[in-house]
């Protein structure tokens, strides 16, 4: 498996924390040097390991935000 390079360009929020210390976070992340995208996923306490997540473009994030606000 190829190494995945990432840079958290902006930490936005911690959505929850598990008893083992993993945190579900909303961040703006640049994956493999690309333009940053909004990202929701679990991270270990040292941000060395990550769980599966959802990555959204700015347009997708804005649509989700509108849907949630209207909900």
Backbone as CSV, one residue per row, in Angstrom:
resi,resn,N_x,N_y,N_z,CA_x,CA_y,CA_z,C_x,C_y,C_z
1,UNK,0.846,-1.182,0.000,0.000,0.000,0.000,0.892,1.246,0.000
2,UNK,0.577,2.198,-0.829,1.353,3.427,-0.926,1.155,4.289,0.314
3,UNK,2.200,5.039,0.662,2.080,5.965,1.781,1.140,7.094,1.404
4,UNK,0.278,7.427,2.336,-0.631,8.552,2.147,-0.065,9.722,2.924
5,UNK,0.170,10.819,2.236,0.685,12.012,2.894,-0.470,12.957,3.125
6,UNK,-0.493,13.539,4.316,-1.557,14.486,4.636,-1.020,15.604,5.508
7,UNK,-1.680,16.739,5.403,-1.368,17.877,6.259,-2.692,18.464,6.731
8,UNK,-2.878,18.510,8.029,-4.066,19.156,8.579,-3.803,20.652,8.525
9,UNK,-4.467,21.327,7.584,-4.228,22.759,7.403,-5.061,23.599,8.355
10,UNK,-6.193,23.036,8.810,-7.025,23.743,9.798,-7.817,22.726,10.605
11,UNK,-7.645,22.766,11.926,-8.460,21.948,12.823,-9.716,22.757,13.130
12,UNK,-10.888,22.197,12.828,-12.137,22.937,12.999,-12.848,22.555,14.288
13,UNK,-13.016,21.232,14.545,-13.771,20.831,15.740,-13.534,19.368,16.077
14,UNK,-13.672,19.054,17.370,-13.764,17.668,17.829,-15.252,17.387,17.985
15,UNK,-15.751,16.368,17.285,-17.173,16.042,17.324,-17.501,15.077,18.454
16,UNK,-16.553,14.177,18.775,-16.743,13.238,19.888,-15.397,12.619,20.240
17,UNK,-15.374,11.934,21.410,-14.168,11.238,21.841,-14.550,9.899,22.435
18,UNK,-13.832,8.854,22.035,-14.109,7.511,22.537,-13.406,7.310,23.886
19,UNK,-13.831,6.288,24.646,-13.148,5.997,25.913,-11.662,5.679,25.740
20,UNK,-11.251,5.228,24.553,-9.846,4.912,24.294,-9.045,6.136,23.839
21,UNK,-9.687,7.291,23.763,-8.985,8.522,23.408,-9.025,8.912,21.945
22,UNK,-9.604,8.056,21.088,-9.742,8.428,19.683,-10.777,9.545,19.563
23,UNK,-10.510,10.509,18.688,-11.416,11.650,18.509,-11.935,11.700,17.086
24,UNK,-13.248,11.903,16.970,-13.852,12.155,15.657,-13.747,13.656,15.438
25,UNK,-13.024,14.046,14.366,-12.729,15.455,14.140,-13.201,15.928,12.765
26,UNK,-13.484,17.211,12.703,-13.720,17.897,11.436,-12.494,18.766,11.196
27,UNK,-11.802,18.505,10.099,-10.580,19.229,9.755,-10.592,19.598,8.283
28,UNK,-9.745,20.537,7.943,-9.443,20.843,6.552,-8.086,20.196,6.297
29,UNK,-8.035,19.223,5.356,-6.833,18.418,5.148,-6.416,18.432,3.687
30,UNK,-5.105,18.588,3.488,-4.512,18.443,2.159,-3.994,17.011,2.062
31,UNK,-4.550,16.241,1.127,-4.130,14.856,0.915,-3.167,14.799,-0.253
32,UNK,-1.983,14.246,-0.026,-0.963,14.080,-1.068,-0.668,15.373,-1.821
33,UNK,-0.602,16.484,-1.099,-0.235,17.768,-1.686,-1.328,18.459,-2.484
34,UNK,-2.530,17.903,-2.466,-3.630,18.506,-3.224,-4.312,19.604,-2.415
35,UNK,-5.257,20.290,-3.067,-6.026,21.343,-2.415,-6.742,20.763,-1.193
36,UNK,-6.724,21.487,-0.063,-7.385,20.970,1.152,-8.878,20.756,0.949
37,UNK,-9.377,19.701,1.618,-10.806,19.381,1.607,-11.275,19.180,3.038
38,UNK,-12.577,19.344,3.241,-13.164,19.099,4.550,-13.177,17.598,4.794
39,UNK,-12.869,17.206,6.023,-12.681,15.795,6.322,-13.223,15.479,7.709
40,UNK,-14.021,14.423,7.808,-14.535,13.931,9.083,-14.037,12.504,9.244
41,UNK,-13.266,12.246,10.322,-12.774,10.893,10.590,-12.269,10.800,12.024
42,UNK,-12.048,9.557,12.479,-11.487,9.293,13.795,-9.966,9.330,13.727
43,UNK,-9.354,9.884,14.769,-7.901,9.965,14.892,-7.485,9.443,16.254
44,UNK,-6.335,8.742,16.287,-5.798,8.309,17.577,-5.267,9.543,18.314
45,UNK,-4.956,9.410,19.610,-4.536,10.582,20.388,-3.331,11.329,19.823
46,UNK,-2.435,10.638,19.096,-1.236,11.282,18.545,-1.371,11.652,17.070
47,UNK,-2.535,11.429,16.510,-2.799,11.653,15.070,-1.817,10.886,14.191
48,UNK,-1.436,9.693,14.642,-0.568,8.830,13.844,-1.377,7.780,13.092
49,UNK,-2.528,7.415,13.644,-3.419,6.444,13.012,-4.770,7.105,12.810
50,UNK,-5.453,6.684,11.745,-6.761,7.263,11.440,-7.731,6.164,11.052
51,UNK,-9.009,6.442,11.271,-10.057,5.543,10.828,-10.563,5.973,9.464
52,UNK,-11.512,5.208,8.957,-12.145,5.595,7.685,-12.919,6.883,7.912
53,UNK,-13.034,7.660,6.854,-13.707,8.933,6.995,-14.413,9.354,5.731
54,UNK,-14.893,10.578,5.769,-15.594,11.187,4.641,-14.860,12.478,4.305
55,UNK,-14.531,12.650,3.035,-13.869,13.855,2.558,-14.817,14.587,1.623
56,UNK,-14.960,15.891,1.850,-15.914,16.699,1.083,-15.231,17.906,0.457
57,UNK,-15.605,18.200,-0.786,-15.150,19.445,-1.415,-15.863,20.611,-0.725
58,UNK,-15.415,21.818,-1.017,-16.062,22.994,-0.425,-17.539,23.047,-0.819
59,UNK,-17.845,22.724,-2.072,-19.227,22.754,-2.544,-20.078,21.700,-1.823
60,UNK,-19.531,20.496,-1.659,-20.258,19.440,-0.946,-20.474,19.821,0.512
61,UNK,-19.450,20.425,1.128,-19.558,20.848,2.523,-20.637,21.916,2.680
62,UNK,-20.673,22.885,1.759,-21.692,23.945,1.813,-23.099,23.361,1.632
63,UNK,-23.252,22.388,0.747,-24.542,21.744,0.562,-24.961,20.993,1.826
64,UNK,-24.034,20.256,2.426,-24.323,19.549,3.679,-24.711,20.530,4.771
65,UNK,-24.000,21.622,4.865,-24.301,22.650,5.872,-25.723,23.192,5.689
66,UNK,-26.106,23.465,4.446,-27.455,23.962,4.164,-28.510,22.931,4.529
67,UNK,-28.272,21.687,4.158,-29.213,20.609,4.479,-29.389,20.487,5.983
68,UNK,-28.291,20.520,6.724,-28.379,20.393,8.184,-29.076,21.593,8.816
69,UNK,-28.807,22.791,8.287,-29.472,23.982,8.810,-30.988,23.944,8.554
70,UNK,-31.391,23.378,7.402,-32.804,23.293,7.068,-33.507,22.142,7.785
71,UNK,-32.724,21.205,8.294,-33.260,20.027,8.966,-33.842,20.433,10.262
